[in-house]
Amino acid sequence: METSKRAGWREWAGLALLALPTMLLGLDVTALYLVVPNLVDDLNPTAAESLWIMDAYGFFIAGFLVTMGTLGDRLGRRRLLLIGMAAFGAASVFAAFAPSALWLIVARALLGIAGATLMPSTLSLISVLFTDVRQRALAIGVWATMFALGMAAGPVAGGVLVAGFWWGAVFLVAVPVAVLVLVAAPVLLPEYRTSGGRIDLRSVGLSLVAMLSIVYAIKHASAEGVDAAATAAAVVGIAAGVVFVRRQLRLDDPLIDMRLFASRDFSTALSVLLLGLVGFGGVMFLVTQYLQLVEGLSPTVAGLWMGPPALAMLVGAIGAPLLARRVSPGVVMAATLVLSLAGYVLLAVAGAGEPLRVVAGFAFVYFGLGVIAALGTDIVVGAAPPANSGSAAAMSETVQELGIAVGVALLGSLTTVVYRGGIDPPPGLSDGAEQSYRDSLAGAVSVADQVPSAALESARAAFTGGLNVSAVVAGVAVAVAAAACLVTLRRLPPLGARDAQQLVSVESAGDE
């Protein structure tokens, strides 16, 4: 047995390379926010097609993560990264020059499938590059930071590119990144694969049906409400998930080793990630709307206002692993989540015309995200044996994708309910204008030329009230996550102590 090896310049250079596709994946989540108006003028999509252009990417990433994580363990993590990067670059070119809305939807779906190969591959390769516990935690903090920074930079990058070129230029950012990764990865990144048997295709099919159905149900419910289609999709997804779990328990070589969930650390860290991302995903969705629809900021300026929260997230993601060398990671996560509750309090009492309070509140929320994304992901990956790190990484990413989707759906729907209960359409509106006013603040703003200024301010106040209520609900979820960290994860030793324990264990084994 070998001792854990301290990483050198080659490993850190490998991390820098892995940071590029990671940031690119985050950027593609949000880059279309500012591109849609130009895209609509060019391709003239229907309302349903516009929704799928936005959602297909995240939809297919979430659906294929589990499969791709296990595939990387068997096929080779570097090989899957190279295949996925080449596919992502090709699909990006396809998307940039898509001749119609339908072809753009197909391209976005292909980007999602390719992205599902990249996310667990980059994270699991970090566990191969960094065997030292403290260095691995710091490296995962960098990884989490780059993905979140990509999401924060997406709207700004999209606005700059569409202003200087055309809507398709936002996709071409991926091409030079793909070329660089394809050239440098064989030099800087090691290959790692397990000796596991063939992948069970029935398990693959069940996981796809379960994930795609559940994600579709969440997204459909957030857009159309809980109707027959959303209910049917949820039932199919849950049934497929139950059958999937039962099958994994019977297989000698499962797609996901369900024994991982026997670890309290693994299960609790996943739960904390889920609850934390529910709050973050929903609040981010609402804050971006607040800045644009309530405060009237342009998308580019609103994106710049998101800079300070992104910086807070950077501090949390990089600083948490350093602090966790002296303090238990569970205590660090619990204390940070309690601190982030201050952000939810600020959002719960913010009113229209108070962008500084809203941005300050979101900065606390973003700070908490950085910490739990770094330390929670490290706990999940560290709890799995090396042969299962790709699968564990995929589980971590799947939970985070679901958390964001659930947060947007639940808090977005809750805000809509509060909004509709807090408005009273002014008399004299046409049927279409009245319906738009009732539906959402975005609808009210779209008919602003037909609505008295007092009624428009009333709509903005109603939306802000929905944000306040949603912040309270998200804060409760984060408080539960903080309690879980304090109860279950506080017994984890500091990262430095854990590394020393590993070394003593290895030396004792050698003496024997």
Steps between C-alpha positions, in 0.01 A plus 500: 500500500632848412474819699302789361720705272516878508403653170764684296490747214374236256192425711421868554541561127258211445251668735533825303419305185199331662377841615443608138225252404354538849461875459371447147224272628387766748512772236277303263232476772443878510657646183171488308324733746606803296502328161135398482358829357743494204452129457122541491526768232715272284345154547144601596439208741162425653453549874550126557813496282643797690451314827675190365789704361563622854430173685630222275860547611444458874229240440733259319797569729292392799365196318835358388726585798467167682560297184800706393657493846500122503606483135807707587593253775490214248612661175765729651444845644748682279372322192141594580611859561664514157198345329265736681713807428514420129124442495438823693708702254326347200153550650591863580582567133173329405310724744675819381387445141165326566267593211177464699364485852452123477864443404613728781299291747671187366840669533424606858397142583829371355688761704324369811598138428860604431497717814390198703827329403708799607364574847574165672818452294655828619404439863609135515834583331565745784483209746763323290728805472475597869536215747598730787178574692566870554613563144202309361259711704662819371493367143129416528446851636663640186285268287177613670608862468565476128158350429321767704711777347406369156133532593558853630698602190248351255260798475784752467684294237177441309419872496847599377509237226151560368568876491823459305414203279178293484317263732691193380835645612423408861531131409832537320680580827511123549707432190842632614443343843428164336813522285720588799362216713537246219864600449609538864299230679712204379808682633372631835227258607541135603270226379304303757247225460366220714497133410124482532289295264271616227238765566151366562290651221173448685634707787604769252152507353332514840726781620429703187124451529508589870715812468352635177143446622558665837686797354230541234230493768679770699560726200148448361342572839703820535384622159143365474405405852431155644285345228444148365822503297715602798330247728537217248868580443565508875326164552697339215826646631443386859394150386807467277718625787362236738559222247849639432597493869367147548694382196823658625465313830483167312782553251858391567627790289240779540488832319497667845627321806210559738724403792643851477177626658575292810762764580340773713761745373415426136123516547505809721735690268273421204196618697674825596596561137139440393347735759765765445456497123120516531535830686775634276339399169165653582644819649740556209210464256297758693783746565591523131134578425488754782799691364358513148124523551469684831808723480490533121869418447620378162609134489865602467484739798307241701774249421762743629302542824542125546878549515529562878298185587722302263804634683346394833450152358864493389615588853280227648602226257874568533507599868286215636748218420779705661295558816394132504865404548464619862125469562265212420351539149157431648537788746626731223199412282252541786643838607505625141141396438395681816686807372326470163168520682578870542470524122158340501392741775612797288309362202195437718477869602617662174261724313479651154771759447749324727744328261794536742315304768401230249852465361651498850255229602581293193873542574448320835305228316771465235768485772320206660473328163875525447571332832254211475584439134869468585487308828178307430630375166832406662318297766291320237796414278725420795246257647509285184781254416720606204326251270168677561614863500350566158165365614520700823589815306201441273272461804629829640436679171160337453386615844620854430325510161179374660535750784519792259207369293286440810592842639401680182177303474389526864612853585408629155149354535466631856598850389244481218226402747588790729520737203157405366347533846647846547388676183177650376502574123398858424175553307498566129761243393443277200451131572852418379662778701306406812607136466865601458475724805350217708748232385830644619705813550669435167155501340409824677820667380433379145173700495639797694381741228139398577530496881495805730828560681336440838377158387847410371653598834237286671605204285864556592410516868300175467798323338731628772257363756528162330879525521468575873284192564724277288806619692335391825426153359852464360641616833312222680649242262849638561444494877412128471821445301702683767349280771584186298862613473521572872337173607665257257811652344651684798682179602707510181862587588670802343654429162853518639417251774331270249813507285716419802270211592537358151879522524509326840269227367723444198820492708343253745400275213856517370646401838280196507 
